[in-house]
């Protein structure tokens, strides 16, 4: 008797009991569900929730692998700056990958392990099925945190995010906040010193580098915020050879993931494009303020205001947030016009928060959470606008 038969027997054995959702979830995760629609006419399609989630995960895998190499590379480059002279020769090495595996893989394991445990507990208590929604959240979480985030800290944040950001609203498809961003927000507000992003991360710095004074660094935005010289070229920023959270540094790979999600019709190109457009507009406004000498170099806002608008699109988590977070079909706007407004405001607010909050010069995640709350309102007014237009047409024809 194979594994599939054993799981099916367990499903039947515990059918109708409290533990039924747990066994159903394991069976559905490994195999196609045996349940089919009954009665009436139903739209039949090859895609389902599990396939959709798996497609998003496939789009995230390149960012994960690249992030592992980058973790090791940033460690060695912080110790020996000469490695940055030939980044391509020194990036894809086994030593870099090994450090990445040691530091990143535990984040993935804790994210999935703790998150799915909470999901199973709630499914058993509330008697509903375990949905596949956390498959993507579990992958997103380790990609948007600093590489040296303590595992206990991540576990606490995951528990908070899954319960407050998802389960209290009724589970997958009912939440108004993106669970991964809720986890990220919890980490920022509960443990801000770990999320500062103002220094370069070095693995086991004291032992390996003697006097190396370098710790966690999620992005290079800290240098911009302090109006310091940035040593990274445009090529480095676009390809991702810069410090940052695990999966957010490579704009190149993120754009490839965006193309894949758009091609598979899972990600909304309207939201992605409008988010970048909103960020570009806000960046241009700040550039014009600096050009007009309205603000001086002594201002704490000068560094990021003076950053060229297109650089804002490559640094920090803007690209990652626009592609993988803002496009969440549950928490984003549902109407086509609403998606344009929703995405534009995310990009616009992201740069605004980034500039005016020097203590935490990364605004995309907070902007997305804010717009998650306003997405239903945007759709409401879009629909009301359409209703009024149709009523006017009826009035004109009647007259």
HUNORJO-V856482 format. One line per field, one symbol per residue. phi: phi as a letter, one per 40 degrees, with the letter a starting at -180 (. if undefined). psi: psi as a letter, one per 20 degrees, with the letter a starting at -180 (. if undefined). burial: b if it has 24 or more other ideal C-beta (glycine too) atoms within 12 Angstrom, else e. A space follows every 50 residues. Layout:
phi = ???
psi = ???
burial = ???
This chain:
phi = .cccccccccdccccgbccddcccccccccbccccbcbggbbcbaccacc ccccccccccddcccccccccccccccccbcccccbcccbccbccccccc ccccdcccccdcccccccdcccccccgbccccdcdcdcccdccbbdcbdd ccccccccdccccccbccchgdgbcbbcdcccccccccccbcccbcgbbc cbcfccccbgbdbabdacacccccccfccbccccccccchcbciddbbcc cdccccccccccccgcccccccccccccccccccccccccccfcbbcccc ccdccccddccdcbbgbdcccccbbccdccbccbcccccccdcccccccd cccdccbdcacabccccccccdccdccccdccccccccccccccccccc
psi = prhggghghhghgjpirhighghhggghhhrpqiprqpqapqpprhqagg hgghggghhhghhggghgghggghghhhgniihihmhhhjgmqhgghghg ghhgghggggggggghggggghgggikrqorjhiggghhggiijqqhkpp hhgggghgggggghifhiijapiiqiqohhhggggggghhmhhijgkjqp ppplggghjejpmpbpohrjhggghjkrppiprhgggghjlrqrqgjihn hghghghghghghjkgqohgggghghggggggghghhhgghjkhqrhiqi igghhipphhhhihqbjgggghgighjoigirqhqghhhggggghggghg hggggjmhhnloihhhgggghghighgghghgghghghghhhgggghg.
burial = eeeeeebbeebeeeeeeeebbbbbbbbbbeeeeeeeeeeeeeeeeeeebb ebbebbbbbbebbbbbbbbbbbbbbbbbbeeeebeebeebbeeebbbebb bebbbbbbebbbbbbbbbbbebbeeeeebbbbbbbbbbbbbbbbbbbbbe bebbbebbbbbbbbbbbeeebbeebbbbbbbbbbbbbbeebeebbbbbbb bbbebeeeeeeeebbbbbbbbbbbbbbeebebeeebbebbbbbbbbbbbb bbbbbbbbebbeeeebbbbbbbbbbbbbbbbbbbebbeebeeeebeeeee bbbbbbbebebbbbbbbbbbbbbbbbbbbbbbbebeebbbbbbbbbbbbb bbbbbebbebbbbbbbbbbbbbebbeebbeebeeeeeeeeeeeeeeeee
